[in-house]
């Protein structure tokens, strides 16, 4: 198990910690970009208030279950009521130490993945700006992650060169690998290109 | 006049060139983040199909006026009919040479800025995923640009560390300066921090 990772059960036995839950919502799609490039899957992320890309979710309140906390945050941020279960859980890990005051308890981040239908994903995109209480405040917009590769380097490689909150970028990469949304070789290729984009800029 | 810049009238006298028009749509807002940080203005950008951030717009068709071309592209990308005039024009410049085939004619990019009301901006955010023909294809989502500064470096500095299409980043900075949406000193501060973020990543 990679350093910092722990099981959901282990995480819940830790005392004096805070918990945060985030979720990757996705679906399969048959649509094609420019009638020729298969899009494959729609994966949702969001532009956060702090100007970084991240997944819906947030801090779990004391006394609240992980899944209830996630559900509450998703409702606030997307305007859609979704129930989550332990089966949607993918990984837990200690968040990198932040520069907060020394008294701040350590944070464990839990990552969930939930597969939906394409019309549900589309309904969430519409609900955000029309109903979510956090829209325009904690959430600046919902975006789809391009999982394809364009001949000029556009697509997944350029998307991975953006700024991401906390461990959202590695959570995205782990989920794309785990759920076979991008072939392992392609993922490696995207990462190499993304590093080059960042180094050039 | 900065290198590569030219007037709208000059641009229209050039032969054998292509034209592309993009627009920054914005409004004032009194809303506050976390009930304390003034948001000031809502500026719209979008996540493009190529995984980069940019402004609504695109290539003008042969025989089409610049403003009609912009209007058509904005309709396709946002689902909203907006008319543009010469008064909305802010700047024109030759696009950086791309790696396209040598026969590709040079591209002149025109940038427009249009101030709207807050309810019109909100209506555009809702219209995108519900009505725009390009949603999920050429446009992966609409995002607001944070113009504020959070104590941990979040806000405009982290937003500026993302990947932008063509000259969209400098168009954004020029417009924020020109229309006094961010104080010049703050803009300089944001740029310095953004460079540091990029260098760290």
Interface residues (C-beta under 8 A of the other chain):
Chain A: X29 X31 X33 X34 X39 X42 X47 X49 X50 X51 X52 X53 X99 X122 X125 X126 X128 X129 X130 X135 X136 X137 X138 X140 X141 X142 X143 X144 X145 X146 X150 X152 X154 X155 X156 X157 X158 X159 X160 X161 X162 X163 X197 X198 X201
Chain B: X29 X31 X33 X34 X39 X42 X47 X49 X50 X51 X52 X53 X99 X122 X125 X126 X128 X129 X130 X135 X136 X137 X138 X140 X141 X142 X143 X144 X145 X146 X150 X152 X154 X155 X156 X157 X158 X159 X160 X161 X162 X163 X197 X198 X201
